[in-house]
Amino acid sequence: MTGHSTGGASRAWPPTTASGDLLFVSGQLALDDHGTLVGPARWDVQARQCLQRIERELHHHGAGMEDVVRLTCYLVDAAGYPAYAQARLDLYPDLQAAGTSVVVAGLLVEGALLEVEATAVRPGNEPDHAGRP
């Protein structure tokens, strides 16, 4: 990745880490494989890219979006929430993950409109309906 992903600083943590049965995907920005921001000024494009990057990270660890139990979205403006919610619904209509969205003053990459992080339960260790494994 280029300096776009961290404002020029070295990446200090892995994109995904595990603890027991849980996978934690670090916040994903709308970057392509070269670290270039995709969809400048386009909430819908950036939201889809963030979610698809999470899905790819999960696949690297033997999981998928169906294993996600929580998504957190950081937006630079509340006006972008409908596009994020629609992208989530369009891409993953059956996703039953808990979610939180937070408006922030800014993100590390200039032009980034949102960042999304996820928590998933490794396959074979699905939580019950109360959210307990």
N, C-alpha and C positions, 0 to 999 in steps of 0.2 A: 504494500500500500504506500501511497505517497503521503506527504505531510498533511494532505487534506483531512485525513481521518482523525487526527488529534491536534490540529492546530500547529503542526510542526514538531511536536514532542514524540518521543518514542512510546509505543504502546506498552503500558505498564502491567497489563493483565491479559489473560487469554480470552478469546471471544466467547468460549463456553467452558464452564467448569462443573464438576460433579461433586456431590456430597451424599453418600448413601444412595438412595433411590432417586434423588433429585438432580435435575440438570438446570443450571442457571445460565441463560444466554445473556451476555452483556448487551447493553443498549446498541441497537443497530441503526445506523444512519442510511440514507438513500444513496449509497455509494455503489459504483460498479466494481468489477474485479480489479480495476486499476486505481481505485481510490478517488475516482472523479464523481462529483455529485451529479445525480440524474434528476431530471424534472425540475430545474430551477423555477421557483415560483408556482409550482404545480402540486398542490396538496395531495391530489389523488394519485399521481405518479409516485411521489415520494412515499406515501403510505404503503402502496403496493410493494415498492422496492424494499422497504424496511421489513415488512412481513415475510416477503420471499427470502430475504437474507436470514431471518430467524428459522424459517423452514429448512433452509440449506444447512445451517449450523446443527439443527436437531438431527437431520439425516446423517451427518458425519458421526453422530453419537448413537446411531441405531434407534432414533425416535422420530416422531413426526408431529405435525400440528395437532393431531388428535390426542396427543399426550400432554398438551399444554394445559396447565391448571390456573395460570395467572399471566396476564399481560399488563404492562405498565407503559403508557405512552406519555412522553414529554413533548408538549407543543409550544411553539413560540407565540401562538395566538389561539384563543378559544374558537375563533371563526373556522379553524381547520378541523375541528373535531368531527363535523358531519362527513367530511371526505375520508377521514381515518375510519370511522364507524362503518361507512359504506364499503370501503376496501376490505375490511375485516369480514363483513357479511358476504360480499361477493366472492372472495377467495375461499373462505372457510365457513359456509353457512351452518354447519353442524357443530361448530366450536362452542363448547360450554364453559370456557375459562372465565374465571373472575377477572375483573379489569378495573384499572384506575387510570384516569387521565389527569395530567397536571400541566398547568400553564407555567412556563419558565421564562426568564428574561432573555435567554439566548442559549445556543448550542455551540460546541467547539468549531464546527465547520461553517464558514460563512455561507449563507444561503440555505442551510439546512432548516427545514420547517418543523420536523419532528424526529424523535428518536424513540424506538420501541425496544423494551426488554421483556424476557419471558422466563417463566419457571415451568418445568415439565417434570412429570413422573416417568421414570424409565418404563418401557413396555413390560408388562407382566406384573407390575406393582401399582395398578390403577387404584385411585382413591375411591372410597365409598361415596354415597350421595352427600354425606356430611363433610366431604373433603379430606377424610382421614385415610391413609394407606392401609 
